[in-house]
Amino acid sequence: MLAAVAWLGWGAMPDMSDAELDCARPAEARALLGRLMLAEIEGAEDIQREALWSAWGSCPAGAAGDSCRDALRQQFEARWDREKARIQGRYRERLDEFVAHCRGQLG
């Protein structure tokens, strides 16, 4: 199984049994990849949120800082949208690689 994980480009993933990316159990493999993607998205979102809150500290207090906070929020939202799309794309790629790998085993 470690070879299957290595061809996915991740190296050893934590908390994975040998059966979790098994071509004979594609639904379980898809579910695992979905959980891993969600965990990565949630972690990255937490980091982005903390960075935004820190950046807001440079804005003036009260109503005087509203435009500053709005501009930073828009900037961070755009950055987050790109980051989330990148993560989702990477997991779509991994799933496509897994499906192709399994098709190769059947063919």
Backbone as CSV, one residue per row, in Angstrom:
resi,resn,N_x,N_y,N_z,CA_x,CA_y,CA_z,C_x,C_y,C_z
1,MET,0.816,-1.198,0.000,0.000,0.000,0.000,0.853,1.253,0.000
2,LEU,1.985,1.210,0.668,2.846,2.387,0.711,3.240,2.806,-0.699
3,ALA,3.395,1.843,-1.584,3.710,2.188,-2.973,2.566,2.968,-3.607
4,ALA,1.326,2.572,-3.297,0.178,3.303,-3.842,0.151,4.720,-3.311
5,VAL,0.486,4.888,-2.058,0.522,6.225,-1.473,1.651,7.029,-2.099
6,ALA,2.779,6.412,-2.336,3.922,7.116,-2.924,3.600,7.590,-4.337
7,TRP,2.912,6.758,-5.132,2.606,7.213,-6.496,1.627,8.359,-6.481
8,LEU,0.872,8.535,-5.401,-0.018,9.683,-5.310,0.766,10.958,-5.024
9,GLY,2.027,10.831,-4.655,2.858,12.000,-4.455,2.822,12.560,-3.050
10,TRP,2.291,11.824,-2.094,2.176,12.331,-0.734,3.254,11.815,0.194
11,GLY,3.862,10.692,-0.134,4.693,10.035,0.861,3.751,9.327,1.820
12,ALA,4.220,9.014,2.999,3.384,8.298,3.959,2.372,9.246,4.588
13,MET,1.101,8.892,4.524,0.048,9.699,5.140,-0.223,9.155,6.535
14,PRO,-0.443,10.009,7.489,-0.726,9.539,8.840,-2.092,8.870,8.933
15,ASP,-2.201,7.931,9.852,-3.474,7.288,10.184,-4.142,6.593,9.003
16,MET,-3.373,6.010,8.141,-3.951,5.292,7.004,-3.632,3.812,7.134
17,SER,-4.643,2.987,7.002,-4.405,1.548,6.953,-4.123,1.175,5.495
18,ASP,-3.608,-0.008,5.293,-3.275,-0.451,3.943,-4.494,-0.541,3.034
19,ALA,-5.676,-0.706,3.585,-6.867,-0.909,2.771,-7.543,0.392,2.359
20,GLU,-7.135,1.527,2.877,-7.900,2.750,2.664,-7.828,3.313,1.243
21,LEU,-6.780,3.057,0.510,-6.724,3.452,-0.900,-6.637,2.200,-1.773
22,ASP,-7.548,1.319,-1.522,-7.607,0.033,-2.190,-8.510,0.145,-3.414
23,CYS,-8.001,-0.274,-4.557,-8.785,-0.225,-5.788,-10.039,-1.085,-5.705
24,ALA,-10.047,-2.071,-4.834,-11.229,-2.913,-4.672,-12.303,-2.211,-3.841
25,ARG,-11.946,-1.095,-3.216,-12.893,-0.348,-2.382,-12.837,1.140,-2.751
26,PRO,-13.247,1.469,-3.961,-13.113,2.855,-4.424,-13.944,3.863,-3.631
27,ALA,-15.096,3.471,-3.127,-15.924,4.408,-2.361,-15.201,4.841,-1.093
28,GLU,-14.541,3.886,-0.439,-13.799,4.218,0.768,-12.604,5.122,0.461
29,ALA,-11.949,4.862,-0.672,-10.813,5.700,-1.072,-11.279,7.125,-1.366
30,ARG,-12.403,7.248,-2.069,-12.957,8.584,-2.351,-13.314,9.310,-1.057
31,ALA,-13.917,8.586,-0.129,-14.297,9.190,1.154,-13.059,9.653,1.920
32,LEU,-12.004,8.850,1.913,-10.770,9.230,2.590,-10.184,10.488,1.961
33,LEU,-10.101,10.516,0.647,-9.564,11.702,-0.024,-10.427,12.922,0.280
34,GLY,-11.734,12.733,0.354,-12.632,13.842,0.703,-12.370,14.353,2.110
35,ARG,-12.163,13.436,3.052,-11.877,13.851,4.431,-10.541,14.571,4.518
36,LEU,-9.545,14.074,3.815,-8.233,14.724,3.819,-8.323,16.126,3.218
37,MET,-9.080,16.251,2.123,-9.247,17.558,1.495,-9.943,18.526,2.448
38,LEU,-11.010,18.073,3.075,-11.744,18.928,4.005,-10.854,19.369,5.160
39,ALA,-10.062,18.449,5.689,-9.163,18.804,6.794,-8.145,19.850,6.347
40,GLU,-7.609,19.692,5.146,-6.646,20.673,4.651,-7.302,22.030,4.428
41,ILE,-8.506,22.019,3.866,-9.230,23.275,3.635,-9.510,23.969,4.964
42,GLU,-9.976,23.219,5.947,-10.283,23.822,7.244,-9.042,24.406,7.904
43,GLY,-7.922,23.687,7.819,-6.679,24.202,8.388,-6.211,25.465,7.687
44,ALA,-6.260,25.457,6.366,-5.842,26.635,5.596,-6.772,27.820,5.863
45,GLU,-8.054,27.542,6.023,-9.013,28.609,6.308,-8.726,29.236,7.676
46,ASP,-8.398,28.414,8.655,-8.047,28.933,9.979,-6.822,29.852,9.902
47,ILE,-5.840,29.455,9.126,-4.626,30.263,8.960,-4.970,31.588,8.289
48,GLN,-5.782,31.536,7.235,-6.192,32.760,6.538,-6.963,33.694,7.469
49,ARG,-7.861,33.125,8.248,-8.667,33.942,9.163,-7.784,34.634,10.197
50,GLU,-6.831,33.901,10.748,-5.910,34.490,11.731,-5.075,35.600,11.083
51,ALA,-4.635,35.386,9.864,-3.852,36.417,9.167,-4.703,37.669,8.932
52,LEU,-5.968,37.479,8.590,-6.859,38.618,8.389,-7.036,39.390,9.686
53,TRP,-7.302,38.681,10.758,-7.480,39.357,12.044,-6.228,40.135,12.436
54,SER,-5.065,39.547,12.177,-3.816,40.249,12.480,-3.668,41.494,11.615
55,ALA,-4.029,41.381,10.348,-3.920,42.524,9.434,-4.873,43.645,9.840
56,TRP,-6.041,43.278,10.337,-6.989,44.298,10.784,-6.402,45.161,11.894
57,GLY,-5.440,44.644,12.623,-4.807,45.416,13.688,-4.096,46.653,13.188
58,SER,-3.761,46.684,11.906,-3.090,47.861,11.343,-4.084,48.941,10.914
59,CYS,-5.384,48.627,10.957,-6.420,49.598,10.573,-6.769,50.496,11.771
60,PRO,-7.177,51.720,11.486,-7.632,52.600,12.581,-8.828,51.988,13.306
61,ALA,-8.945,52.301,14.570,-10.052,51.783,15.377,-11.371,52.446,14.975
62,GLY,-12.459,51.764,15.250,-13.785,52.322,15.051,-14.164,52.506,13.599
63,ALA,-15.113,53.433,13.394,-15.646,53.683,12.055,-14.575,54.178,11.094
64,ALA,-13.560,54.856,11.614,-12.479,55.364,10.760,-11.736,54.234,10.046
65,GLY,-11.763,53.037,10.602,-11.055,51.913,10.002,-11.923,51.003,9.162
66,ASP,-13.198,51.341,9.015,-14.117,50.473,8.260,-13.637,50.219,6.833
67,SER,-13.232,51.270,6.137,-12.808,51.073,4.735,-11.532,50.235,4.675
68,CYS,-10.651,50.420,5.627,-9.418,49.624,5.696,-9.760,48.148,5.913
69,ARG,-10.641,47.880,6.867,-11.028,46.495,7.153,-11.764,45.869,5.968
70,ASP,-12.626,46.651,5.306,-13.332,46.126,4.127,-12.365,45.776,3.006
71,ALA,-11.391,46.646,2.774,-10.409,46.385,1.719,-9.589,45.136,2.037
72,LEU,-9.169,45.011,3.290,-8.396,43.824,3.690,-9.248,42.563,3.577
73,ARG,-10.515,42.648,3.996,-11.398,41.494,3.905,-11.547,41.033,2.457
74,GLN,-11.742,41.986,1.540,-11.875,41.633,0.122,-10.589,41.013,-0.409
75,GLN,-9.466,41.568,-0.018,-8.169,41.040,-0.447,-7.978,39.609,0.074
76,PHE,-8.272,39.403,1.353,-8.094,38.084,1.936,-9.109,37.085,1.385
77,GLU,-10.338,37.514,1.122,-11.331,36.612,0.532,-10.892,36.149,-0.854
78,ALA,-10.363,37.074,-1.648,-9.882,36.703,-2.986,-8.723,35.715,-2.883
79,ARG,-7.816,35.966,-1.948,-6.678,35.065,-1.745,-7.177,33.701,-1.276
80,TRP,-8.147,33.696,-0.370,-8.683,32.431,0.134,-9.383,31.650,-0.966
81,ASP,-10.151,32.334,-1.809,-10.829,31.650,-2.914,-9.822,30.951,-3.819
82,ARG,-8.707,31.621,-4.104,-7.668,30.999,-4.938,-7.029,29.807,-4.235
83,GLU,-6.743,29.947,-2.947,-6.113,28.868,-2.187,-7.037,27.656,-2.085
84,LYS,-8.303,27.901,-1.808,-9.260,26.801,-1.701,-9.401,26.080,-3.040
85,ALA,-9.473,26.822,-4.125,-9.561,26.215,-5.454,-8.311,25.393,-5.763
86,ARG,-7.153,25.874,-5.332,-5.902,25.125,-5.538,-5.934,23.801,-4.784
87,ILE,-6.381,23.830,-3.532,-6.472,22.609,-2.729,-7.459,21.641,-3.367
88,GLN,-8.629,22.136,-3.736,-9.645,21.274,-4.358,-9.125,20.681,-5.659
89,GLY,-8.426,21.473,-6.443,-7.867,20.981,-7.699,-6.847,19.879,-7.478
90,ARG,-6.020,20.050,-6.458,-5.002,19.039,-6.154,-5.659,17.718,-5.762
91,TYR,-6.737,17.772,-4.975,-7.410,16.534,-4.590,-8.185,15.924,-5.757
92,ARG,-8.740,16.753,-6.638,-9.372,16.210,-7.853,-8.326,15.465,-8.680
93,GLU,-7.134,16.057,-8.778,-6.038,15.415,-9.495,-5.681,14.079,-8.866
94,ARG,-5.556,14.059,-7.534,-5.202,12.822,-6.833,-6.265,11.751,-7.056
95,LEU,-7.528,12.152,-7.016,-8.593,11.184,-7.258,-8.522,10.664,-8.686
96,ASP,-8.279,11.535,-9.643,-8.138,11.106,-11.035,-6.966,10.135,-11.183
97,GLU,-5.867,10.405,-10.498,-4.705,9.509,-10.540,-5.057,8.151,-9.939
98,PHE,-5.784,8.172,-8.841,-6.197,6.928,-8.204,-7.075,6.109,-9.148
99,VAL,-8.064,6.760,-9.771,-8.960,6.066,-10.696,-8.160,5.495,-11.872
100,ALA,-7.247,6.277,-12.433,-6.431,5.782,-13.544,-5.561,4.614,-13.106
101,HIS,-4.995,4.706,-11.920,-4.174,3.620,-11.383,-4.988,2.341,-11.269
102,CYS,-6.202,2.472,-10.743,-7.053,1.292,-10.570,-7.484,0.720,-11.917
103,ARG,-7.789,1.581,-12.856,-8.144,1.096,-14.198,-6.987,0.326,-14.814
104,GLY,-5.765,0.813,-14.565,-4.572,0.127,-15.066,-4.413,-1.264,-14.468
105,GLN,-4.805,-1.416,-13.222,-4.721,-2.734,-12.570,-5.753,-3.698,-13.137
106,LEU,-6.891,-3.147,-13.564,-7.942,-4.001,-14.107,-7.699,-4.377,-15.569
107,GLY,-6.971,-3.512,-16.271,-6.786,-3.699,-17.702,-5.731,-4.618,-18.074
